[in-house]
């Protein structure tokens, strides 16, 4: 799965720590998601999409 978490976070001028606090996870979790080493749960994906005011589909995409 590919994602645009880093792109959206940087566009907002947020640090990984700030985003982590906003969605109630650790900074390490955000780092792992951004690097593609961890696929978030549905709940976390929804929280991230809400934080960035976009749909989950705009943030995450399945690779073919």
C-alpha positions in Angstrom: 0.0 0.0 0.0 1.3 3.5 -0.8 0.3 6.5 1.2 0.6 10.3 1.1 0.9 10.9 4.8 4.3 12.5 4.7 3.3 14.7 1.8 0.1 15.9 3.6 1.9 16.3 6.9 4.7 18.4 5.4 2.2 20.5 3.5 0.6 21.4 6.8 4.0 22.2 8.4 3.5 19.5 11.0 6.2 17.4 12.7 5.7 13.6 13.0 5.3 14.2 16.8 2.5 16.8 16.3 0.7 14.4 13.9 1.1 11.5 16.3 -0.3 13.6 19.1 -3.3 14.7 17.0 -4.2 11.1 16.2 -3.2 9.5 19.5 -0.3 7.3 18.4 3.5 7.4 18.8 5.8 9.3 16.6 7.4 6.0 15.7 4.1 4.8 14.3 3.8 7.8 12.1 7.4 7.2 10.9 6.7 3.6 10.1 3.5 4.5 8.2 5.3 7.1 6.2 8.1 4.7 5.3 5.6 2.0 4.2 6.7 -0.4 7.0 3.3 -0.4 8.7 -0.2 -0.3 7.4 -2.5 1.5 9.8 -5.6 0.0 11.2 -8.9 1.2 9.7 -9.5 3.3 12.8 -6.1 5.0 12.5 -6.5 5.5 8.7 -9.9 7.2 9.4 -8.3 9.4 12.1 -5.5 10.4 9.7 -8.0 11.2 6.9 -10.0 13.3 9.3 -6.9 15.2 10.5 -6.0 16.0 6.9 -9.6 16.7 5.8 -9.6 14.2 3.0 -10.9 10.7 2.3 -9.0 7.5 3.2 -8.8 6.8 -0.5 -7.0 10.2 -1.1 -4.4 9.2 1.6 -3.9 5.5 1.0 -3.8 3.5 -2.2 -3.5 -0.2 -2.8 -0.6 -1.2 -5.1 -1.5 -3.4 -8.0 
